[in-house]
Amino acid sequence: MKVGVYLGEFAPQEGGGHGFVATVLEGLLAAAPSSDHEFIALCEPGRSLGNMENHELSRRTAISMGLEVLRSHAPLAYLLRRWPGRVERAARSRKLDMVWFVPGIAYEAIDTPYIGTVWDLQHRLHPWFPEVGADGYWEHRELVYARFVRRAAHLLTGTEVGARQLQAFYGVPRERISVLAQPAPRMAGEGAPPPGISPGERFLYYPAQFWAHKNHVNLLHALKLVDGVTLALSGADKGNLAHVRRTAEALGVASRVRFLGFVTADEVAWLYRHALALVYPSFNGPDNLPPLEAFTLGCPVAMAAYPGAEEQAGDAALLFDPRDPASIARELRKLCDGAGLREELARRGRARAASRTAAAYVAGVLGVLDGFSAVRRCW
């Protein structure tokens, strides 16, 4: 088949999404020459991908975005088929048999068969957070997700928990879902310390955008219960940073918190290598990239016991209740006080990361494409 590979914005500021796309893309470039399929990269304007044929998509405009919304939401949106969106136009002009949305959900409704990754369905599980519940965003996201997952030829998710959620919330048949373990990213090099933290500091690290669901606040309450360490926070402000800062001040721990802002990939590598541990209290799962990054670089991990966490981490992480600062603090004290435990978790993490390769993930996707070929050749 001729397969279009949509890469998304592919910007470092996307955090985990960027790391996932880069890792999968590396595996695809290695596997594509020996595949029976032909791949064309569907790139955002001004971007290109080496070693693969490129098709540059048109720029989004206010009118095109409005039409995308109508196609996804309006009961009579099929009447707009004579004005297809940019991905559908690319699929038709390049005579694509399939589109693979690598980063995840697509907000453009297309008729060409497609596969896509579903990271989470947190707007269904946690509809009260402002980032998914305010200003009509829940309704918009629900309409987009409902169309995307129900129309997909096949869906990819990283855990059996994710597959069960797709079945429960949207009635997707299990045979149209593949569970492919999220690949651990390659993070080479020693990296460099970011401004704002000293090389000799004993610190815990949490990389996360400042959304409410990332649960910085309960982590700060836990920090108050753990002596002798600081907390390094990296990530862009998504509307909740001021609240997190005020909470740190009110709890009397502001002097022990390092707000690093956006950090480069080299700085992230340094933070993982020198942190006592990654602490990951996010409410959202079942797939998250930071624990895999930490495993890759031998950083011990303590993470929230959200549905799917144990499936993703196995025995390579300590789990805690993200709603309970005492539970978080208990696991953090174990790591801060136990050099032997840190070494053992680092060993287990490296082993787990080594077993989750981009090559294995891409092989799973190629298997999906191979299986669909017999269907696609019918028209």
Stockholm file with secondary structure:
# STOCKHOLM 1.0

chainA/1-379         MKVGVYLGEFAPQEGGGHGFVATVLEGLLAAAPSSDHEFIALCEPGRSLGNMENHELSRRTAISMGLEVLRSHAPLAYLLRRWPGRVERAARSRKLDMVWFVPGIAYEAIDTPYIGTVWDLQHRLHPWFPEVGADGYWEHRELVYARFVRRAAHLLTGTEVGARQLQAFYGVPRERISVLAQPAPRMAGEGAPPPGISPGERFLYYPAQFWAHKNHVNLLHALKLVDGVTLALSGADKGNLAHVRRTAEALGVASRVRFLGFVTADEVAWLYRHALALVYPSFNGPDNLPPLEAFTLGCPVAMAAYPGAEEQAGDAALLFDPRDPASIARELRKLCDGAGLREELARRGRARAASRTAAAYVAGVLGVLDGFSAVRRCW
#=GR chainA/1-379 SS CEEEEECCCCCGGGTHHHHHHHHHHHHHHHHGGGSSSEEEEEECTTCCCTTSEEEECCCCCHHHHHHHHHHHHCTTGGGGGGSCCHHHHHHHHTTCSEEEESSSCCSSCCCSCEEEECCCCHHHHCTTSHHHHSTTHHHHHHHHHHHHHHHCSEEEESSHHHHHHHHHHHCCCGGGEEECCCCCCCCCSCCCCCTTSCTTCCEEEEECCBCGGGCHHHHHHHHTTSCSCEEEEECCBSSCHHHHHHHHHHHTCGGGEEEEESCCHHHHHHHHHHSSEEEECCSCCSCCHHHHHHHHTTCCEEEECCTTHHHHHTTSSEEECTTCHHHHHHHHHHHHHCHHHHHHHHHHHHHHHHHSCHHHHHHHHHHHHHHHHHHHTTC
#=GC SS_cons         CEEEEECCCCCGGGTHHHHHHHHHHHHHHHHGGGSSSEEEEEECTTCCCTTSEEEECCCCCHHHHHHHHHHHHCTTGGGGGGSCCHHHHHHHHTTCSEEEESSSCCSSCCCSCEEEECCCCHHHHCTTSHHHHSTTHHHHHHHHHHHHHHHCSEEEESSHHHHHHHHHHHCCCGGGEEECCCCCCCCCSCCCCCTTSCTTCCEEEEECCBCGGGCHHHHHHHHTTSCSCEEEEECCBSSCHHHHHHHHHHHTCGGGEEEEESCCHHHHHHHHHHSSEEEECCSCCSCCHHHHHHHHTTCCEEEECCTTHHHHHTTSSEEECTTCHHHHHHHHHHHHHCHHHHHHHHHHHHHHHHHSCHHHHHHHHHHHHHHHHHHHTTC
//
